[in-house]
């Protein structure tokens, strides 16, 4: 079992790191009935789901108290736990979580709303009890939309639209210089393809100009020789020459010929036919639902009537979670089993 001192160190460090906000919110309620709403970006939600799934595979269910933390800090603890191969304890001291919450509140990174209860002292602090075997974690209700075919989508999901959203790790770091763009290309192959396209178009223009004056005499000889030198320095295959060509550009050439095209590329939707392997499946409401249910225990899936479909037939690209039972039946089963999921009917 992990030492409590180590957990406190991890939480103290995590709480000292500035958290970015985001358009996604999650509310948790402490045993003291204090309600906490945390805000986080979509990327943090994806990372948290992945971390939770990995932890559950290695150790089983997460302790309840972990769910009172910001998703970024849950990720930190899960990673730390898996790295040292020690599961998180079922219970930790109230003062550790109170100290954590106070540290974050000082920076205004969480929103706290006290809820007064006649039976519980709101000043009593966080009460974390040992989790009975098989008990469900106190998670917020997650809602899913169900269409007429039974396909599930995460409700109120903000789907990404442009490449700048999908490739956010490089979308803000490429435009300062050719070297910055070359570095971003190494990290993001679809971006490299976009630069290859620019390279090929420019090389074709040079080839066209060269062919138009090749063999001419007089004043055209010098121009022809200059174009031939440029062509010889640019291999026909962009994979062989695009990056070297890019790094020879002056800043003015870069800003004139490359920057506008790459900005247009980032501001456009991705081509799923070509970029599918580099786009996260959970970037769509349907894909997010699929990932959510893939991480769920098989017994729980059976209880609520959800099945995973990975291709309706050989070669099919239809990947989804589907509800096989009536919506009311599934919701009733989820309530009775304590599974924090609800289903809503939507029009196609």
ABEGO torsion letter per residue (X at the ends): XBBAAAAAAAAAAAAABBBBBEABBBBBBBAAGBBBBBBBBAAAAAAAAAAAAAAAAAAEBBBAAAAABBAAAAAAAAAAAAAAGBBBBABBBAAAAAAAAAAAAAAGABBBBBBBBAABBAAAEBBBBBBBBGBBBBBBBBBBBBBAAGBBBBBGBBBBABAAAAAAAAAAAAAABAAAAAAAAAABAAAAAAAAAAAAAAAAAAAAAAAAABGBBEAAAAAAAAAAAAAAABBABAAAAAAAAAAABBAAAAAAAAAAAAAAAAABBBBAAAAAAABBAAABAAAAAAAAAAABBAAAAAAAGBBBBBEABBGBABBBBBBABBAAAAAAAAAAAGBBBBBBBBBX
